Amino acid sequence: MREHTGVAIAVAVGVIFFFVALPAVIVTLVYLFGSVYAIVKAAGVGGRSPNPATVLIAVVLIVSTLVTLLYCGIGAIGRSMDPKRRAER
């Protein structure tokens, strides 16, 4: 009955590590986006002030992408723990 205990512990440790590292990853990706966005705004002919809606949407997309990656990883591992249903004959 305890055949997937190791996998469950590994998933729990992975999730904890992910949530511990998540703030640093978010800050790094937002900084990277801000740098690229500033270079593009400086090179463009448009206005010089940043658009707050663009920055907000970028932050939302970064966070939602990271959480979706976590969900897909857990789903892929969890699928291996769920036995296939056999057709009754």
C-alpha positions in Angstrom: 0.0 0.0 0.0 3.0 2.3 0.4 4.5 2.0 -3.0 4.4 5.7 -3.9 5.7 7.1 -0.6 9.1 8.1 -2.1 7.5 9.8 -5.0 5.1 11.7 -2.8 7.9 12.9 -0.5 9.9 14.0 -3.6 7.0 16.0 -4.9 6.5 17.6 -1.5 10.2 18.6 -1.3 10.1 19.9 -4.9 7.1 22.0 -4.2 8.7 23.4 -1.0 11.9 24.2 -2.9 9.8 25.8 -5.7 7.9 28.1 -3.3 11.1 29.1 -1.5 12.9 29.9 -4.8 9.8 31.6 -6.3 10.4 35.1 -4.9 14.0 35.3 -6.2 12.9 34.0 -9.6 10.1 36.5 -9.9 12.3 39.4 -8.9 15.0 38.3 -11.4 12.5 37.8 -14.3 10.8 41.2 -13.5 14.2 42.9 -13.5 15.1 41.2 -16.8 11.8 42.3 -18.3 12.2 45.9 -17.0 15.7 46.1 -18.5 14.6 44.9 -21.9 11.5 47.1 -21.8 13.6 50.1 -20.9 16.0 49.5 -23.8 13.1 49.1 -26.2 11.4 52.3 -24.9 14.7 54.2 -25.2 15.3 53.0 -28.8 11.7 53.6 -29.9 10.2 56.8 -31.1 7.2 56.6 -28.7 6.8 58.3 -25.4 9.5 58.1 -22.8 7.4 57.1 -19.8 6.7 53.4 -19.3 3.1 52.1 -19.6 2.0 50.8 -16.2 -0.5 48.4 -17.9 2.3 46.8 -19.8 4.4 46.3 -16.7 1.4 44.9 -14.7 0.5 42.5 -17.5 4.1 41.3 -17.7 4.3 40.6 -14.0 1.0 38.7 -14.1 2.2 36.6 -17.0 5.5 35.8 -15.3 3.8 34.7 -12.1 1.1 32.7 -13.9 3.6 31.0 -16.2 5.7 29.9 -13.2 2.7 28.5 -11.3 1.4 26.8 -14.5 4.9 25.1 -14.9 4.6 23.9 -11.3 1.1 22.5 -11.9 2.2 20.7 -15.1 5.2 19.1 -13.3 3.1 17.9 -10.4 0.5 16.6 -12.9 3.0 14.7 -14.9 4.5 13.1 -11.8 1.0 12.4 -10.3 -0.1 10.7 -13.5 2.6 8.1 -13.0 1.3 7.4 -9.5 -2.3 6.8 -10.7 -2.8 3.3 -12.1 -4.4 2.9 -15.5 -8.0 1.6 -15.4 -8.6 -1.7 -17.1 -11.6 -2.3 -19.3 -13.8 -5.0 -17.9 -14.2 -8.0 -20.1 
